């Protein structure tokens, strides 16, 4: 159901402060990729970029060594 604003605006009612709930913005895709890599045991994950095939690629540290790391669309984390 819809109506022109001029006809519907009188129905608008402001909410009282106790009815308003502020929620956190969900993590974006880059933050999710970083988190998944960290779950895989990588630290200092950074320089993340998504390639044209949908694979997240970046740099990270694992076992004290800097490595190139990737995360595919299925959630697989791989050091390259």
C-alpha positions in Angstrom: 0.0 0.0 0.0 1.3 3.5 -0.8 0.1 7.0 -0.8 1.4 10.4 -1.9 3.4 12.1 0.8 1.0 15.0 1.0 -1.8 12.5 2.0 0.3 10.4 4.4 2.4 12.9 6.2 -0.2 13.6 8.9 0.1 9.9 9.9 3.8 10.3 10.8 4.5 10.3 14.5 8.0 10.8 16.2 9.2 8.0 18.4 10.1 8.8 22.0 13.8 8.4 23.0 13.0 5.1 24.9 11.7 3.6 21.7 14.8 4.2 19.6 17.5 1.6 19.6 21.0 2.3 18.2 22.6 -0.8 16.6 26.1 -1.4 15.5 26.7 -1.4 11.7 27.6 -5.0 10.6 31.2 -5.6 9.6 31.8 -4.9 5.9 33.2 -7.5 3.6 36.8 -6.5 4.1 36.5 -6.8 7.9 34.9 -10.2 7.5 37.7 -11.4 5.2 40.3 -10.1 7.7 38.5 -11.9 10.6 38.3 -15.2 8.7 42.1 -15.0 8.0 42.7 -14.3 11.7 40.6 -17.3 12.6 43.0 -19.3 10.3 45.9 -18.3 12.5 47.2 -15.3 10.6 48.1 -12.1 12.4 48.9 -8.5 11.2 46.5 -9.1 8.3 46.5 -6.1 6.0 46.6 -4.6 2.5 43.5 -6.6 1.6 42.1 -6.2 -1.9 39.3 -8.2 -3.6 40.3 -9.3 -7.1 38.0 -9.7 -10.1 37.4 -13.3 -9.3 36.0 -12.5 -5.8 39.2 -13.6 -4.0 40.5 -11.5 -1.1 44.3 -11.1 -1.2 46.6 -9.5 1.3 49.7 -9.8 3.5 49.8 -11.4 6.9 52.1 -13.0 9.4 52.1 -16.7 10.3 54.7 -18.5 12.4 56.8 -15.3 12.5 57.0 -15.0 8.7 55.3 -12.5 6.4 53.2 -14.3 3.8 50.8 -13.5 1.0 47.4 -14.8 2.0 44.1 -15.2 0.2 40.5 -16.0 1.0 38.3 -17.5 -1.7 34.5 -17.1 -2.0 34.0 -20.5 -0.1 35.9 -19.3 2.9 39.2 -21.1 2.3 42.2 -19.3 3.6 45.5 -20.1 1.8 49.1 -18.8 2.1 50.5 -18.2 -1.3 
